[in-house]
Amino acid sequence: MFELTFSLSDIPRVGVLAFLEVLLSADNAIVLALLASRLPPHLRSRALFIGFLSAWIFRLGAVIGVAFLLKYL
């Protein structure tokens, strides 16, 4: 169904995707830090941990969902 090939013209595309991933991660970190800064100090570290963990879980779920759609649709 899909031919798995790699050429030198794919390197800029992968670079752009990596850059966008870093940009979106930084955006999430900034928003999470702004929201957590209003919390009392004893809750701040817990909120940051839960926020970062849930961001990674949602991102992993999105990747698995896209892989499923690409494989079966």
C-alpha positions in Angstrom: 0.0 0.0 0.0 2.7 2.5 1.0 6.1 2.4 -0.4 8.6 3.1 2.3 11.4 5.1 0.7 13.7 7.8 1.9 15.5 10.3 -0.2 17.6 13.4 0.5 14.6 15.6 -0.3 12.9 14.2 2.8 15.5 15.7 5.2 14.1 19.2 5.1 10.6 17.9 5.7 11.7 16.0 8.8 13.6 19.1 9.9 10.5 21.2 9.6 8.4 18.7 11.5 11.0 18.5 14.3 11.1 22.3 14.5 7.3 22.5 14.7 7.3 19.8 17.5 9.8 21.9 19.5 7.8 25.0 18.9 4.6 23.4 20.1 6.4 21.9 23.1 7.7 25.3 24.1 4.3 26.8 23.7 2.8 24.2 26.0 5.6 24.7 28.6 5.0 28.5 28.6 1.3 28.2 29.1 1.7 25.5 31.8 4.3 27.7 33.6 2.0 30.7 33.5 -0.9 28.7 34.9 1.2 27.1 37.6 2.7 30.4 38.7 -0.6 31.4 40.3 -0.7 28.3 42.5 0.7 28.1 46.0 4.3 26.8 46.1 3.5 23.5 47.5 1.1 22.7 44.6 3.2 24.2 41.8 5.6 21.3 41.3 2.7 18.8 41.4 0.7 20.8 38.8 3.8 21.1 36.5 4.4 17.3 36.8 0.8 16.4 36.0 0.7 18.9 33.1 3.9 17.7 31.5 2.9 14.0 32.0 -0.6 14.6 30.5 0.9 16.5 27.5 3.1 13.5 26.7 0.2 11.0 27.1 -2.0 13.1 24.8 0.8 13.4 22.3 1.5 9.7 22.4 -2.2 9.0 21.9 -2.3 11.3 18.9 0.7 9.6 17.3 -0.9 6.1 17.9 -4.2 7.4 16.5 -2.6 8.8 13.3 -0.6 5.6 12.9 -3.8 3.6 13.1 -5.6 5.8 10.6 -2.7 5.6 8.2 -2.6 1.9 8.4 -6.3 1.1 8.1 -7.7 3.9 6.0 
